[in-house]
Amino acid sequence: MPVAQSLFSQFGVQEVEAQYSDEVTLTLEVEVRQLEAFSQAIINKSGAKAVITPINGK
C-alpha cells in the first residue's frame, strides 16, 4: 500500500476507497493513459502483482 500511495502524485491518482484484508483493494480515479504505467511502477517498486480492473460508469 505505501508503494502505491507514493506513486499517486506522479500519475495523478485520486484514492476513492480502500479495503484491506489478505490483499489490498484500492478504488482509484486515474486517466486511462496512465493505467499501464501506474501498474508497472507498482510492480517495479514492490514486486507485488498489480491487477487493474476498470469500473465502468464511474
Backbone bond lengths (Angstrom), bond angles and torsions (degrees), N, CA, C in turn:
res aa  C-N    CA-C-N  psi(-1)  N-CA   C-N-CA  omega(-1)  CA-C   N-CA-C  phi
1 M - - - 1.445 - - 1.527 112.21 -
2 P 1.345 119.29 -47.66 1.461 118.49 178.69 1.531 112.64 -59.09
3 V 1.325 117.26 -32.73 1.465 119.99 178.50 1.523 109.80 -64.27
4 A 1.318 117.40 -49.32 1.470 120.82 179.56 1.524 110.36 -60.16
5 Q 1.328 117.30 -46.14 1.461 120.62 -179.21 1.520 111.58 -61.92
6 S 1.318 117.66 -35.01 1.463 120.29 -179.61 1.528 111.69 -67.42
7 L 1.319 117.63 -17.94 1.464 122.26 -179.29 1.526 113.23 -96.95
8 F 1.319 118.38 -9.05 1.459 121.75 -174.93 1.527 112.25 -53.63
9 S 1.324 118.00 -51.81 1.464 119.64 -175.11 1.525 111.72 -66.60
10 Q 1.311 117.52 -33.81 1.466 121.97 179.78 1.529 111.60 -62.98
11 F 1.331 116.76 -32.85 1.457 121.04 -176.18 1.528 113.04 -111.01
12 G 1.323 118.42 8.63 1.460 121.68 178.82 1.513 113.55 65.30
13 V 1.329 117.22 35.42 1.464 122.76 -176.28 1.528 110.57 -88.03
14 Q 1.326 116.59 138.83 1.457 123.11 172.90 1.521 108.27 -116.89
15 E 1.336 116.77 124.46 1.466 120.30 177.77 1.519 109.29 -77.65
16 V 1.323 116.53 130.15 1.456 122.43 179.33 1.522 109.74 -102.60
17 E 1.325 116.86 -42.74 1.460 122.00 -176.39 1.523 108.69 -157.37
18 A 1.327 116.96 150.47 1.466 121.15 175.99 1.526 109.17 -137.87
19 Q 1.336 115.80 141.57 1.463 122.40 176.45 1.520 107.69 -130.11
20 Y 1.314 116.17 133.47 1.456 121.13 -177.37 1.525 109.84 -120.82
21 S 1.310 116.61 128.56 1.465 123.12 173.47 1.517 105.70 -152.66
22 D 1.322 118.26 -130.63 1.460 120.46 175.26 1.524 110.92 -67.16
23 E 1.315 115.73 -21.82 1.455 121.60 175.89 1.519 107.95 -137.28
24 V 1.312 116.81 161.27 1.457 121.82 179.84 1.520 108.24 -98.94
25 T 1.324 116.05 129.43 1.459 121.37 175.90 1.518 107.80 -116.97
26 L 1.322 116.12 119.61 1.456 121.52 179.26 1.518 109.26 -112.48
27 T 1.317 116.15 137.43 1.451 121.25 169.43 1.519 105.53 -105.43
28 L 1.336 115.74 119.46 1.457 121.30 -172.53 1.512 111.16 -129.35
29 E 1.324 115.17 154.42 1.455 121.04 168.98 1.518 106.42 -106.48
30 V 1.335 115.69 121.47 1.466 121.18 -179.98 1.524 107.98 -149.67
31 E 1.316 116.83 145.62 1.457 120.51 178.48 1.522 109.86 -64.12
32 V 1.326 115.77 140.49 1.462 121.56 -177.98 1.526 110.99 -54.27
33 R 1.312 117.45 -39.24 1.464 120.16 -177.42 1.526 112.42 -67.11
34 Q 1.319 118.27 -13.82 1.460 122.50 -179.41 1.528 112.98 -98.57
35 L 1.326 118.76 -10.29 1.466 121.76 -173.17 1.522 113.55 -56.94
36 E 1.312 117.34 -53.00 1.464 120.82 -176.83 1.526 111.10 -63.46
37 A 1.320 117.40 -43.73 1.464 120.88 179.98 1.529 110.94 -65.03
38 F 1.335 117.50 -40.29 1.463 121.37 178.74 1.525 110.42 -63.73
39 S 1.325 116.76 -46.96 1.463 121.88 178.29 1.527 110.88 -59.23
40 Q 1.323 117.31 -46.32 1.464 121.34 -179.19 1.525 111.22 -65.35
41 A 1.321 118.01 -36.63 1.464 121.23 178.69 1.529 110.92 -64.06
42 I 1.331 117.78 -39.41 1.471 121.22 176.83 1.523 109.66 -62.38
43 I 1.321 116.79 -46.83 1.466 121.17 179.50 1.520 110.63 -61.15
44 N 1.328 117.43 -45.13 1.464 121.32 -178.44 1.520 112.66 -63.76
45 K 1.329 117.70 -40.44 1.468 120.98 -176.73 1.520 113.45 -78.84
46 S 1.334 117.48 -31.40 1.462 118.93 -171.59 1.521 114.43 -120.40
47 G 1.306 117.12 -19.80 1.457 119.90 -173.53 1.519 112.28 78.62
48 A 1.331 116.71 -1.94 1.466 121.19 179.93 1.521 110.03 -77.12
49 K 1.299 115.95 153.56 1.456 121.45 176.43 1.527 108.45 -79.05
50 A 1.306 116.56 131.62 1.457 121.28 176.95 1.518 108.01 -115.75
51 V 1.313 116.72 116.73 1.459 121.68 179.30 1.522 107.53 -110.33
52 I 1.316 116.24 121.94 1.456 121.62 -178.79 1.527 108.72 -105.79
53 T 1.327 116.17 123.83 1.457 121.68 177.61 1.525 108.25 -126.40
54 P 1.332 118.39 111.94 1.463 120.08 178.47 1.528 111.48 -63.22
55 I 1.329 115.52 143.93 1.460 121.95 174.65 1.518 106.14 -107.76
56 N 1.306 116.98 109.77 1.465 121.37 -176.88 1.515 110.77 -70.54
57 G 1.326 114.91 142.20 1.450 120.47 175.12 1.507 114.78 83.67
58 K 1.334 118.11 6.10 1.467 119.82 178.96 1.495 109.88 -123.79
